[in-house]
Amino acid sequence: MRSGAKVAIVGGVFAVVASGVGYGGYNLWSGITGGNDSGLSSKSGSEEKRSGRLGADEIASTAESFLAAWAAGESDRAAQLTNDPVAAGPAVLDYREGALVSKAVITPGEPEGTTVPFTVDATVTYEGRSKSWTYASRLTVVRGLSTGRPLVDWKPSVLHPRLTAETRLRTGTAKAAAVRTVDREGVELTKEKCPSLGPLLDKLREKYGAAAGGTTGVETWLESRDENVPDSTLLTLREGEPGLLKTTIDAGVQAAAERAVRQHAQSSVVAVKPSTGEIRAVANNPATGYNTAFLGKQAPGSTLKIVTAALLLEKGLVKADRPTECPRDAMYYGRSFHNLDHFALGDVPFSRSFAQSCNTAFIKKIDDVHDDAALGKEAEEVFGIGLDWQTGVDSYDGSIPAETGGEAAAQYIGQGTVQMNALNMASITATAKDGTFRQPVLVSKGLDDRPIATARRSLPLSVARQLRDMMRLTATGGTGAKAMASVRGDKGAKTGSAEVGGQETSNSWFTGFADDLAAAAVVQAGGHGGTAAGPIVAQVLNAR
């Protein structure tokens, strides 16, 4: 580190090698700090408060002191070298006593400003069995607010990049049986090949490992304090005998989904087979974070017009080939609605209003429905929204709560209090394509005999036909045409954008089908649906 030296911190002793000369181990207290707290100079027996930009020596010595104390298992000493000793002390102690790390060799890299990267080569020991555990992390040095001392800015991720305040490291007999998870054709699914499936693979193992015939091994894992978040294995000391767990995922479609979401930060996509409800792919960016694709709760914008159109068609208030009014603006109970850039189409077939995503054509019809809560009823009775889906893992099945007046009108165009995610919209599209709701599933219900939701009724044949035709028009000559241009076969689509929480740029939504595959995507702050989310859906559909 300092003057180009390389430092390897081993247990309670560190060695510095520079210019080929080796120096012996130093006592932590006198060798590193010179007898002064954190290497600070003294004046008349009292500490001299420092201020201003941290010097290279301050950054290097503070990092070395902390890493040496941590490697030695000296939790109290390590804690006092951070800006949050109350939290840091127990965490460093738990690294040894909870994760059962018996030895640690920590090698700092070259500082990057005030941040010091380092590698940890630890040894984990449990009941006489040991295994090496190597990973990289980093720390940042800051000045203490009250003393000006250089201190490590404490975060649990210093000890391990995936450690948070809501997790802890543990070593022992695994809580879940080992499992080999495969796609519908037997291709193994791993976190390395399918990063987005990581959290789901952990949850599937936790829930179905024993049922799949697996046995437990000895592991080091990241244990969540939230019972709804699965534990995640970091190191395996002894393999358990894995059971075989088959999912509905298609490895090829999943790979396309993984690639597609990398195009945009904060994006999600789900693919579902309309004829069966089987989930073929699920991907999120970031891959290892919250499973927004299954658990997100946001307004889906105009993609929800699939449900609204079905309602209006069933009520006989519109027909795909009959004219409806598409004015610039429309009012309902004192609330004004307009189209993108205030466009107007005049009196045109309803299919064109659908394909061009004319908001006002839908708003103008709500008064004729004579039931502000009708949209939620349609969504539940036909599209299965809110029916407690049992996919095999945690998921949210959408909501269109009963509203009145202007809030009910906002729901007609997928705004207001409507809450959906990519899974919900992929399922809605699958229902439109097939005509009947088939609850999405990730694993066979035979594994646990869980109940599968069924809708009260299917779409009337004439309504289903018109709905599909309008989606086909959207994909070939409407707002979804550019995004769907590369998609072959029988195809349909619906675009959407939703303004949430006053954000400057709307969320981008897109949903579509191609033959017997439906997919939906959302990109946070992505703008128009066809621009950001559309290409993601197209890439997934092209992988079928």
N, C-alpha and C positions, 0 to 999 in steps of 0.2 A: 504494500500500500504506500506508505510514506517513502519518498525518494525511490520509488519503483520497487520497493521490497515486497516480497510475497510472504504472507502470514498464514500459517496453519495452526488453528487453535484446537488443542487436543485435551479433552478433560479439563483439569485445572491448570494446565501448563501450556504455553505456546512457544513456538520456535520461529525465529525470523531468519530468513536466508536472503542475503544480498551480496551480489558480486562474488558468489561462490563461497562466502564465508558463513559458517554456521555459528549461531549464538545459542548458548544454553538457555534452559527454562528460567523464567522469572517468577518470583513470588508475586501473586496477583496484586497484593496491596502495595508493596514497595517497588516492584519492578515496573508495573504499568503506570501507576499514578504518582510514584515518588512520595508516597505518604500523604498526599493531598487529595481531597475528595474530587474524584473525576479528573485528576490531573490539573486542577486549578492552581494558579500561583497564589502565594500568601502574602499578606502585608499586615504587619503588627499583630499576627496571630489570628486575623479575621479574613474571610474570603473577600476578594475584590470582584464586585459585580461587573460582568462584561456585557457589552452591547454591540450592535452592528452585525455585519455579515460574518458568518462562521468562517474561521480559517481552516485550511486543509488539514493542519495538524489536529485541530479540535475535532473535526469530523472523523479523522482516522483513529485517534486515540479513544474517543468515546465509543466508536463501533467496536474496536478491538476489546475494550474493557467489558462491554456488554456481552459480546460473543464468547469471551473467555469465561465469564461468570456463568453464562447459560450452559456452555459445554461442560463446566465443572459441576453443574447441578446446584450452584449456589443461587437459589431463587431470590433470597433477600437482597443479596449484593446486586444481582441483575436488575431487580425491581427498582432499586435506588438510582440506577443509571437511566431510568425512563421518566417520562413526564406524567405517568400514571402508575405509580408503584402499587396502589391498592388492587388494580386489575392485573398488572403484570406479574406480581409475585406468585399468586396462586396458579396462574397459567404456566409459568416456567416450572413450578413444582409439579404440576399435573403432567407436564411433558415427560418427566421421569417416572412418576408414580402411577399415572394413568395409562400412558402409552407404553410404559415399561422400556424406555430407552436406557440401555445399560452403558452406552458409550457414544460420544459424539465428536467427530472431527469436523470443524467448521473452517472453511477456507474463503476469506473475503476476496472479492475482485476489486478492480479499479473503481474508485468512487466516481459517480456521475453527478456532479454538483454536490448536493447534500445527501444524496442517496447512495448507499453502499450495497451492491449485490453480493451474494455469497452462496456457497454450496454447502450442504450438510451431508456428511457421510455418517449416518447413525447406525447403531446396532441395536436391534430390538430382541429382547430375551424373554421367553415365557416357558416355564416348566422345563428348563434345561435345553430348550430349542432356541437357537439364535439365527437371525438373518439380517443382512445389510439392507439399509434403507437410504437411498440417495435421492436428493431433490434440491432445487434451487429456490431461494427466496431473496428478500431485500429489506433493508431498513432505511429510515430517514432520520437524520440528526437535526434537531431544532434547538433554539435557545429557550430555556425555562422562562416562563413569564415573570416570575417573581425574583429569581436569583440571577438570571442571565447565564446559568450554567448550560453547557452543551449536553443535551439529553437525547436519548432515542425516543422518537415519536411513537408511542406505544399503540400497536394494533395487533390483534391475535394473529393476523396473517404473517407477522414477522417470524413466528415459530413454524408455520407451514402456510403456503400461499392460499390454501383452501379453508383454513381455520377462521372462524368468525366468533363473535360474542355469543351466537346461538348454537355453536357446536363445540365439541371437545374430542380429543384423541383418546382412543381406547384400544387395548390389546388384550386378547383372550380368545376363548372359544366363541366362534361366530354365533350371532343371534339367529341368523337365517341359514338354511341349508344351501349348499352349492347348487348351481343350476346352469345348464347350457341352454341359452335362449336362441331359438332359430326362427327364421321367417316361414312363410307358408309352404315353401318348397324345401325346407331343411337347411338353408344357408345360415351359418352362425352369425348372430348379431352381436357385435362388441362395441364398447365405448370408443375404441380406437377407430374403427371403421365408421361408426355412426354416433358422433359426439352428442347429437341432440337426444338420442335414446338413452343416454347415460342415466339421468334421473328415473326414467321409466324402467330401465333394466334393474336398477336397485329396488324399485318398488315391486316389480314383478317377482324378483327373487325373494324379497321379504314376505310377500303374500302367498306365493305359490311354490316356493322351493321345496318344502316338505311334500306337498301334494304331487309334485313332479318326480318324487322319489329320490331327492338329494339328501346327503348327509352333511353335517357341519365340519368345518376345518378350524384352524387357528389363524387369526388375522389381526391386523391393525386397521382400525376403521375410524371414519369421521362420524361421530355420533351426534345426531340432531336432538336438540332439546324440544323440538316441535314434533309431536307424534304424527303429524300429517306429512312430515318430510322424511324420506327414507334415509337410513344410514348408507355410507358410501365406503367401500373397501379401498384402502390405500396400499396395503402390503399383505401378502399371503405367506405365512410361515409354514403352514401345512395345509395342503389341498384337502377339501372334502370331496366325497364322491358325488359328482354332479348329476342331477336329474335332468331330463329333457323337457323343455317347455316350448311348445309351438305357439307362435303368435300369428296374427293375420297380416303382418307387415310383408311387403314385397321389397326385397333387398334392392332391386334395381330402381324402383320408384323412390325408396328411401334415400338412396345415394343421390338421386336427382334433387330431392327436396333439400338435402344437406347443402348441396352446391348452390341451389337457388337462393336460400336465405342469406348466404354470405354476401349477396349483392347489396344488402341494406342492413344497417344496424337496427336493432329493435324490430325484427320481423318474425313472422310465424306462418306456417302453412300446414294444412292437413289434407290428406286424400282419402276418400271413402269409395267403396264399390257400391253403386246404387242398388244393384239387384240382391245384395246380401247384407249390407251395412258394415262389412268388414273394413277396418281401417288399414289402408295400405302404406301410409307414411305419415309421420309427424316430425316437424323440425322447427327449431327456434334459433334465433340469433339474439343474444348469446346462447350458446348451446347448453351450458351447465347451470344456467340460472333458473328463474321461475318458469314453469311450463305454461307460458302465456297461451299457447295453441289450444290447450285443454281447459285452462283455469281462468283465462282472461275474462274480463267483464267490461265491455265497452260498446258504445253505440256503433252499429255497423254501417250507418249511412244507407245509401240507396240500394245496396245489395238486398236489404230487407224488402224492397219492392216486389220481390218474388212472392212473398207471403201476402203483401197488400194486393197485388194483382190477382192472386188466387181468390182472395176474399171478394173483390169486386166482380170477378168473373162468376163466382158461385152465386152472388146476389143478383146476377143478371144486369148489373149497372153498367157494364162495359162488355164489348166483344172485340177481339183482336183486330178484326177487319172493319169495324165501324168507327166513325169519327167521334172524337172527344175533344173538348176545348183544352188548349195548352196556352194560357195567357202568360204575360210577363210576371204578374203577381196574383196572389190569391189570399183571401182573408178568411179566418175562421175564429169566431168568438174573440175578436179584437186582436188576434195575432196575425201578423203579415208574413207570408212566405213568398219566395221568389226562386227563379231558376238561376243556374250558374251564369254570371254576366248578364242576368236579366233577359235571357233570350225568350222568344215566343215562337210557337209553331203554328198557331191558329187552330182551326178545326182539321185535325188529321186523324188517321186510324190510330186506335189506342196502342197498337203494336209499335208504331213509330214513336209515340210519347214514351213508351217503355224503353225502346232501344236508345233514344236520345236522353233518357233519364230526366224527363220533364216533371219536376216536383209539383207544379201547380195542377197538372192533370189529375194527380192523385188527391191533392188537398180539396179540389173542387167537388169530389165525390163523397167525402166523408159525411156531409149533412144528409145525403140520401140513404146512408146505411142505417140511420136512426138508432145507433147503439155505439157509443164511444168506446166500449170495451170489446167490440166485435173482433178487432185485430188479434188480441191476446187469445181469444177463444179459437180463432182459426189456426193460430200458431200451435196451440196445444192439441186440438182435436185432429188436425190433419198432419202437422209437421213434427209432432212429438215434443215440442218445446216445453220444458218444465216438468217432464214426467219422471224425474229421478233416474237418469240413465245409469246403468251399471256396466260400464265399458270394460272393467277389469282393473282399472286404476282410478285414481281420483280425477274427476272431471266435473265441469259445470255445464248444465244443460240448457242455459239460456233463460231469459225472462222478458216478458212484455206485460208489466203490471197494469191493472185497470186504471185509466186516467180519464179526465173529462176536458172539454174545451180545447184550448190551444195546445195543451200538453198531449192530448190524444191525437191531434192532427200532426204534431211533430213525429209521433211514432209511425205514422203512415209512410214517412220517408226515412225511417231508420234513425231518427234523432231522439232527443228527449231522454226518457227513462228506460229505453230499450237497452238491454245488455246481452251481448253475444260474444263469441270468440270464433276462431277459425274452424274449430270442430263443429260448432253449431251451424255455421254457414255452409260448410261442406255437406253436412247432413241435410240441410234445407234444399240445397241444390240437388243432392241425390234423390230426395223425395220428389222434387219437380221432375227429374228425369225418369224415375221409375213409376211414379204415380202413387206409391205407397211408402209410408215411413217405415224404415227398418233401422232399429236402434244401432248406432255405431258400437262395435265391439273390437277389442284388441286381443283377447284370448277367448277360447271357447267357454261357454257357460257350463259345460260339462265338468270343468275343473272344480267348481264350487257350487254348482246348481243355483247360481244367483238368478233373480228374476230379471227378465229382459222386458223393457218397456214396449208397449204397443199403442199406436194411436187409435182413436175411436173410429175413424173412417179414412178411406182413401180419397184421393181427388176424383171427382167425376171424370169420366173419360174425355168428354169434350173440353173440360177445363184444363186437364193435364195436357191435352194436345195443343191448345192455344198457348198455354204457358211455355211449353217447350219451343213452339214456333217463335214466340217473342224473344226467347233467349237465343235462339238460332240467329234471328235478325240482328240482335245486339252484337253477336260474335262475328257477323259477316258484313254488316253495314251500319252498325251503331257505335256507341262509345267504347265497346270492347274489341272492335275490328282490328286495330293495329296490334294489340297485344296477342290476339288469337290467330293472327295471320299464318303463323307457322304450324298451327295445330291441325292435324289431319283428321279425317273421319267425321262422324256426326257430332257437331259441336254447338255449344251454347254458352252464354255468359251473362253476367251483370256486373257493372262497375258500381263503386260507391266511394264517397268521401265523407268523413264525419269530423265535425269540430267538437272537441272535447275540452272542457275546462278553460275555455277562452284562449287556447293555444293559437299561435299565429298561423301555423300551417296545419291543415287538416290531416287526419289519419287516412291512409290509402287502403281501400278494401277492394277485393276482386274475387269473384267466384265463377266457376265455369265447369262444364262437363265435356267429355269427349268419349263417345261410345259408352262403355260401362265403367267409367271412372269420373268422379267429381272431386274438385279441389277448391279450397278457399284459402286466401292469404290476407294478412294485414301487415302494413308497414307503418309504424308510429311516425307521425309528422311526415309522411311520404307524399302528401299532396293528392293529386287526382288518381283515382283507382286504376285507370288503364296505364298510368305511367310507371308506378313503382310496384304495386302488388300484382298487376296484370302479367308482366313477364315471369314472375315467380310461378304463378299458376300454370302458365303455358309450358314452362320448362318441366314441371311435374307431370302434366298431362301428356307431354311428348315422350315420357319414359315408360308409358304403359305397354 
